[in-house]
Amino acid sequence: MKRIIGIDLGTSTSEVALMIDDKPFIIPNDRGNEITPSVVGVKDGRFIIGEAADERQMLYPQDTAIEVKRKMGSKERIKLSNKYYTPEELSAKLLVHLKACSENYLKEPVDRAVITVPAYFNNEQRKATLEAGRLAGLSVERILNEPTAAALCYGIEHISDESSILVYDFGGGTFDVTLLEMFDGVLEVKASSGN
């Protein structure tokens, strides 16, 4: 069975991870970093992603797109090097990069993913995220609220506890919170919200 990667497609940074030996493991990007700037750029007619694009944004703002996630699900087009792109198309470029980093690290093809979104994302924004995944060649198995993902990560290591936990997700562009209840080895999300 093929592995499923988890992608935090963030406003300012993105990460990709998977479960190894029942523990979450963050896959390093092409520069060996766990965190990839959510920046897409164009240089000499080709797309550059992450650190390479981030390093050029001050000198070439017309060739660089940042915080694309804020425009997901909108009809707005983003101008990059005199061409217009949808937020989904640019998010797909970032997802392709994260997918490639995963395949390089794992030495196997990756085509399935779970992608996180802010708790406040509406149906159109969630559909746009699914579309970005499809454009990137990924079968998106599930869209998961970011604070729920953080709560599950915490809960995996504390599954035997019986308690209620409030999990805060201080993102680069969002602030989310989830109330999680754990009992008898079961994690139950009671509420999730964000701004």
SULFEN-V929543 format. One record per residue. RES is the residue in three letters. PHI is phi in whole degrees, 0 to 359 (NA if undefined). OMEGA is omega in whole degrees, -180 to 180 (* if undefined). D_LAST is the distance of its C-alpha to the last C-alpha in whole Angstrom. Layout:
# SULFEN-V929543
RES & PHI & OMEGA & D_LAST
RES & PHI & OMEGA & D_LAST
This chain:
# SULFEN-V929543
MET & NA & -179 & 37
LYS & 290 & 178 & 35
ARG & 288 & 174 & 32
ILE & 246 & 177 & 28
ILE & 269 & 174 & 26
GLY & 250 & -178 & 22
ILE & 238 & 170 & 20
ASP & 265 & -180 & 17
LEU & 275 & -170 & 16
GLY & 273 & 179 & 14
THR & 293 & -178 & 13
SER & 253 & 177 & 15
THR & 220 & 178 & 17
SER & 228 & 179 & 18
GLU & 220 & 176 & 20
VAL & 227 & -176 & 23
ALA & 214 & 171 & 24
LEU & 207 & 179 & 27
MET & 272 & 174 & 28
ILE & 232 & -177 & 32
ASP & 52 & 177 & 34
ASP & 63 & 177 & 31
LYS & 227 & 178 & 29
PRO & 290 & 180 & 26
PHE & 230 & 178 & 27
ILE & 277 & -180 & 25
ILE & 277 & 179 & 28
PRO & 290 & 178 & 29
ASN & 278 & -176 & 28
ASP & 294 & 176 & 31
ARG & 256 & 178 & 32
GLY & 84 & -179 & 31
ASN & 263 & 179 & 28
GLU & 282 & -177 & 25
ILE & 247 & 179 & 22
THR & 246 & 175 & 22
PRO & 302 & 179 & 21
SER & 278 & -176 & 19
VAL & 234 & 178 & 22
VAL & 238 & 180 & 24
GLY & 225 & 176 & 27
VAL & 234 & 178 & 31
LYS & 222 & -180 & 34
ASP & 53 & 176 & 37
GLY & 81 & 179 & 36
ARG & 235 & -179 & 34
PHE & 282 & 171 & 31
ILE & 236 & -171 & 30
ILE & 229 & 171 & 27
GLY & 70 & -177 & 25
GLU & 302 & -179 & 27
ALA & 300 & 179 & 29
ALA & 284 & -179 & 27
ASP & 298 & -179 & 25
GLU & 294 & -177 & 29
ARG & 259 & -171 & 29
GLN & 295 & 179 & 26
MET & 290 & -179 & 28
LEU & 275 & -176 & 31
TYR & 229 & -178 & 30
PRO & 298 & 180 & 27
GLN & 289 & -179 & 29
ASP & 251 & -173 & 29
THR & 226 & 177 & 25
ALA & 242 & 177 & 22
ILE & 238 & 176 & 19
GLU & 51 & 179 & 15
VAL & 299 & -178 & 16
LYS & 304 & -180 & 14
ARG & 297 & -177 & 12
LYS & 256 & -180 & 15
MET & 301 & 178 & 15
GLY & 84 & 178 & 16
SER & 262 & 177 & 17
LYS & 271 & -176 & 21
GLU & 294 & 175 & 21
ARG & 254 & -178 & 23
ILE & 247 & -179 & 23
LYS & 273 & -180 & 26
LEU & 218 & -180 & 28
SER & 54 & 177 & 31
ASN & 64 & 173 & 32
LYS & 236 & 180 & 31
TYR & 252 & -179 & 28
TYR & 228 & 172 & 26
THR & 280 & 176 & 23
PRO & 301 & 180 & 20
GLU & 294 & 180 & 21
GLU & 296 & -179 & 24
LEU & 287 & 176 & 23
SER & 296 & 178 & 20
ALA & 298 & 178 & 24
LYS & 299 & 178 & 25
LEU & 294 & 179 & 23
LEU & 296 & 177 & 23
VAL & 300 & 179 & 27
HIS & 297 & -180 & 27
LEU & 295 & 177 & 26
LYS & 298 & 180 & 28
ALA & 297 & 177 & 31
CYS & 299 & 179 & 30
SER & 295 & -179 & 30
GLU & 296 & 178 & 33
ASN & 296 & -179 & 35
TYR & 289 & -175 & 34
LEU & 278 & -177 & 35
LYS & 59 & 177 & 38
GLU & 203 & 179 & 37
PRO & 294 & 177 & 35
VAL & 232 & 178 & 32
ASP & 221 & 179 & 31
ARG & 234 & -178 & 28
ALA & 209 & 165 & 25
VAL & 250 & -178 & 21
ILE & 240 & 179 & 18
THR & 269 & 177 & 15
VAL & 223 & 176 & 12
PRO & 299 & -179 & 8
ALA & 300 & -177 & 8
TYR & 279 & -178 & 6
PHE & 303 & 178 & 9
ASN & 273 & -176 & 12
ASN & 299 & 179 & 16
GLU & 295 & 180 & 16
GLN & 292 & 177 & 14
ARG & 292 & 177 & 15
LYS & 297 & 179 & 19
ALA & 297 & 177 & 18
THR & 294 & 175 & 18
LEU & 300 & 180 & 21
GLU & 296 & 177 & 23
ALA & 299 & 177 & 22
GLY & 298 & 179 & 23
ARG & 298 & 179 & 26
LEU & 298 & 180 & 27
ALA & 274 & 180 & 27
GLY & 83 & 180 & 30
LEU & 250 & 168 & 27
SER & 272 & -177 & 28
VAL & 276 & -176 & 24
GLU & 289 & -179 & 25
ARG & 197 & 169 & 21
ILE & 257 & -174 & 18
LEU & 235 & 176 & 16
ASN & 299 & -179 & 12
GLU & 305 & -180 & 12
PRO & 292 & 176 & 11
THR & 292 & 177 & 14
ALA & 299 & 178 & 16
ALA & 296 & 179 & 16
ALA & 295 & 179 & 17
LEU & 295 & 178 & 20
CYS & 300 & 178 & 21
TYR & 295 & -175 & 21
GLY & 297 & 180 & 23
ILE & 303 & -178 & 26
GLU & 275 & -178 & 27
HIS & 232 & -173 & 27
ILE & 299 & -179 & 28
SER & 277 & 178 & 31
ASP & 290 & 172 & 29
GLU & 240 & -176 & 29
SER & 195 & 171 & 26
SER & 253 & -176 & 22
ILE & 229 & 174 & 20
LEU & 255 & -177 & 16
VAL & 251 & 177 & 14
TYR & 259 & 175 & 12
ASP & 242 & 178 & 11
PHE & 270 & -178 & 10
GLY & 276 & 178 & 10
GLY & 291 & -179 & 12
GLY & 226 & -179 & 9
THR & 222 & 173 & 6
PHE & 229 & -176 & 5
ASP & 236 & 180 & 6
VAL & 215 & 177 & 9
THR & 226 & 173 & 12
LEU & 259 & -175 & 15
LEU & 240 & 175 & 18
GLU & 243 & 180 & 22
MET & 239 & 177 & 25
PHE & 201 & 178 & 29
ASP & 48 & 178 & 32
GLY & 74 & -180 & 30
VAL & 245 & 174 & 27
LEU & 258 & 178 & 24
GLU & 232 & 177 & 22
VAL & 278 & -179 & 18
LYS & 273 & -179 & 18
ALA & 199 & 178 & 14
SER & 212 & 180 & 11
SER & 206 & -179 & 7
GLY & 188 & -179 & 4
ASN & 210 & * & 0
